[in-house]
Amino acid sequence: MEYRTLGGTGTVVSTLCLGTMTFGNESTEEVSHAQLDRFVEAGGNFLDTANVYSRGVSEEIVGRWLAARPGMRDQVVVATKGRFPMGDGKNDLGLSRVNLTRALDASLRRLGVEAVDLYQAHAFDALTPLEETLRFFDDAVRAGKIRYAGVSNFLGWQLQKAALLTDFLRLTPIVTLQPQYNLLVRDIEFELVDVCRNENIGILPWSPLGGGWLTGKYSRDTLPTGATRLGEDPERGMERYAQRNAEERTWRVVDAVRTVAEQRGASMAQVALAWLNDRPAVTSVILGARTVAQLDDNLAAAGLHLTEKETELLTDASAPIVADYPYGTGGRNQRSRTI
Ligand SMILES: NC(=O)c1ccc[n+]([C@@H]2O[C@H](COP(=O)([O-])OP(=O)(O)OC[C@H]3O[C@@H](n4cnc5c(N)ncnc54)[C@H](OP(=O)(O)O)[C@@H]3O)[C@@H](O)[C@H]2O)c1
């Protein structure tokens, strides 16, 4: 396992983080606990959950695992999130002080901990002024309920505004961004990566395997079926992943990952994870797994670094389709300047 500091903080985390979205859902409690044990054995020390994962059950599963292993709480860095609805009330969602106060307390209870190390706004909330959320984070740090604050699924301007507000108002900084980022979805490179580099914010990519596409288990001519997220899950809104079958770019990327994997004698999942982990500003890639065998495969990406040539092959094959302006060459040329 390799380690990095969490964004601009002094806290050390493994470069692979264990995501827990499958816990209490695709993965039973027994399998979830086996994944957690395996992850820690492999040197992992960073866990990511959220109140909405299996509507609280994922946090409870992590909480029971921590409780049954004395001393474990201090060995792992625990991240969770609040924002999405946990009830039917008008204030059971969002980034308001009212909702986040209740959501954080409920997360602490389910996890059975006094504090979480990283508390993340799960997504932007257009109804709540950012300053209200940032002051909530600052108060929660002072109250000893969270150590650091982070955000997820923000746009460039939202993250930059949050960073400036915390500076000007002298509030606890935003130390991490958790965005969707993988070889099939690289849109954060348009603005968010620059914000993160300038503001010393660590990137924690989610869906690093594109929900399974990048493992190579699906083929061009057949739609995903069976006991896989892409095959079985239309009701959970995952059908948008399955539509990738129709996009030629998907197959160009999958073929490139397969080529590098064959050259390296590594699995395709390991190659996709290694590419992502060495992208600028990335702190730790959040793994998702249904089974311990999948997790084992993914954990073997720890310490795998691609050569410049291999990286270039994947980066070129997965280049996002961009118009000339403002993110393409025309826009870039207009903004650049040399003496
Ligand atoms: N902040 C957010 O909004 C957000 C959103 C999504 C996720 N997340 C976080 O990110 C974590 C990871 O996201 P993700 O689950 O979407 O990641 P992912 O790596 O893109 O997809 C994981 C899924 O791919 C399949 N898979 C994984 N490894 C495999 C392997 N080696 N071989 C074959 N199939 C494999 C499994 O599904 P099947 O077996 O069903 O095919 C697994 O559940 C989550 O647990 C969560 O903590 C955050």
The ligand as an ORCA input file, in Angstrom:
! r2SCAN-3c Opt
* xyz 0 1
  N     -19.986     11.006     -3.787
  C     -20.794     10.381     -4.601
  O     -21.765     10.946     -5.110
  C     -20.531      8.920     -4.895
  C     -21.261      8.253     -5.901
  C     -20.960      6.916     -6.145
  C     -19.989      6.278     -5.381
  N     -19.305      6.935     -4.393
  C     -18.257      6.280     -3.574
  O     -17.325      5.661     -4.407
  C     -17.250      4.253     -4.128
  C     -16.952      3.511     -5.385
  O     -17.928      3.812     -6.384
  P     -18.429      2.674     -7.360
  O     -18.933      1.522     -6.552
  O     -19.349      3.287     -8.356
  O     -17.032      2.245     -8.023
  P     -16.668      1.445     -9.343
  O     -15.315      0.871     -9.083
  O     -16.804      2.270    -10.552
  O     -17.735      0.269     -9.443
  C     -17.743     -0.748     -8.499
  C     -18.531     -1.942     -9.033
  O     -17.857     -2.498    -10.169
  C     -17.827     -3.918    -10.065
  N     -16.428     -4.314     -9.803
  C     -15.551     -3.704     -8.940
  N     -14.353     -4.295     -8.985
  C     -14.449     -5.297     -9.879
  C     -13.512     -6.242    -10.360
  N     -12.251     -6.268     -9.932
  N     -13.949     -7.117    -11.311
  C     -15.215     -7.098    -11.772
  N     -16.154     -6.209    -11.355
  C     -15.762     -5.314    -10.409
  C     -18.750     -4.263     -8.900
  O     -20.102     -4.280     -9.366
  P     -20.873     -5.580     -9.945
  O     -20.283     -6.806     -9.324
  O     -22.265     -5.322     -9.563
  O     -20.644     -5.520    -11.427
  C     -18.595     -3.055     -8.010
  O     -19.649     -2.877     -7.112
  C     -18.600      3.951     -3.445
  O     -18.539      2.808     -2.614
  C     -18.821      5.199     -2.658
  O     -18.068      5.170     -1.439
  C     -19.576      8.255     -4.152
*
